[in-house]
């Protein structure tokens, strides 16, 4: 059974940085394509960033390009999302997700809250 557990969220001020972690168990992240999504209150989840199984390819939403960085640490079986230059509009619950192939993400974490004050 694959489990993903996020951590690292919190309350910060605009311009600050945070690093979110997503610890995996039941499967190694080297076998998974991973992604981060976020959900604003009353909205659908939206894509933030993705990284391929080999970590050789990354992709970002336009709204976070240049500010956020997704990475993998296979030794720690963990995926990270570095959030820099945070803005109040980045306030959301952030979720990590994983998949073995292509298409939908079947594996999801429980989410971690990021709140950015102005």
FISE-114670 format. One line per 8 residues: number of its first residue (from 1); their letters; for each residue x, y, z of C-alpha. Coordinates in nm, 2 decimals. Layout:
N
NUM> a> X Y Z  ...
***
This chain:
118
1> xxxxxxxx> 0.00 0.00 0.00  0.14 0.33 -0.11  0.12 0.61 0.15  0.23 0.97 0.10  0.27 1.21 0.40  0.32 1.58 0.35  0.48 1.81 0.60  0.64 2.15 0.62
9> xxxxxxxx> 0.34 2.38 0.58  0.29 2.68 0.81  0.22 3.05 0.84  0.47 3.28 0.68  0.49 3.64 0.56  0.49 3.75 0.19  0.84 3.71 0.05  0.93 3.42 0.28
17> xxxxxxxx> 1.02 3.07 0.18  0.90 2.72 0.29  1.00 2.37 0.19  0.73 2.11 0.18  0.82 1.74 0.21  0.63 1.44 0.09  0.75 1.11 0.24  0.65 0.80 0.06
25> xxxxxxxx> 0.62 0.44 0.19  0.51 0.12 0.02  0.69 0.22 -0.30  1.01 0.40 -0.39  0.98 0.75 -0.54  1.23 0.65 -0.80  0.95 0.44 -0.95  0.69 0.71 -0.93
33> xxxxxxxx> 0.62 1.03 -1.13  0.53 1.28 -0.86  0.35 1.61 -0.85  0.23 1.88 -0.62  -0.12 2.02 -0.64  -0.29 2.29 -0.43  -0.65 2.37 -0.34  -0.79 2.71 -0.25
41> xxxxxxxx> -1.10 2.73 -0.04  -1.41 2.64 -0.24  -1.20 2.56 -0.55  -1.09 2.26 -0.74  -0.74 2.13 -0.69  -0.49 2.28 -0.93  -0.16 2.16 -1.06  0.15 2.32 -0.92
49> xxxxxxxx> 0.46 2.11 -1.03  0.56 1.77 -1.15  0.87 1.56 -1.17  0.94 1.25 -1.38  1.04 0.91 -1.24  1.40 0.98 -1.32  1.38 1.34 -1.20  1.52 1.44 -1.54
57> xxxxxxxx> 1.20 1.63 -1.63  1.01 1.89 -1.43  0.71 2.10 -1.52  0.55 2.40 -1.34  0.23 2.60 -1.34  0.28 2.94 -1.49  0.18 3.10 -1.16  0.48 2.94 -0.97
65> xxxxxxxx> 0.74 2.91 -1.25  1.07 3.06 -1.12  0.96 3.07 -0.76  0.89 2.70 -0.68  1.12 2.40 -0.73  1.03 2.04 -0.72  1.29 1.77 -0.64  1.34 1.41 -0.53
73> xxxxxxxx> 1.57 1.25 -0.28  1.56 0.88 -0.36  1.78 0.79 -0.06  1.51 0.95 0.17  1.22 0.83 -0.05  1.09 1.19 -0.03  0.98 1.45 -0.27  1.02 1.82 -0.20
81> xxxxxxxx> 0.86 2.15 -0.31  1.07 2.45 -0.23  0.85 2.76 -0.22  1.03 3.10 -0.26  0.90 3.45 -0.28  0.57 3.35 -0.14  0.27 3.56 -0.21  -0.07 3.58 -0.02
89> xxxxxxxx> -0.23 3.42 -0.33  -0.02 3.11 -0.27  -0.23 3.04 0.04  -0.38 2.69 0.00  -0.36 2.33 0.11  -0.08 2.16 -0.08  -0.10 1.80 -0.17  0.15 1.56 -0.32
97> xxxxxxxx> 0.05 1.29 -0.56  0.22 1.00 -0.73  0.16 0.76 -1.02  0.34 0.47 -1.17  0.26 0.54 -1.53  0.07 0.81 -1.71  -0.27 0.96 -1.67  -0.44 1.02 -1.33
105> xxxxxxxx> -0.26 1.02 -1.00  -0.39 0.74 -0.78  -0.18 0.81 -0.48  -0.24 1.12 -0.27  -0.13 1.26 0.06  -0.35 1.42 0.32  -0.23 1.78 0.25  -0.05 2.05 0.43
113> xxxxxx> -0.17 2.41 0.49  0.04 2.70 0.36  -0.07 3.04 0.47  0.10 3.36 0.35  0.02 3.68 0.52  0.06 4.02 0.35
***
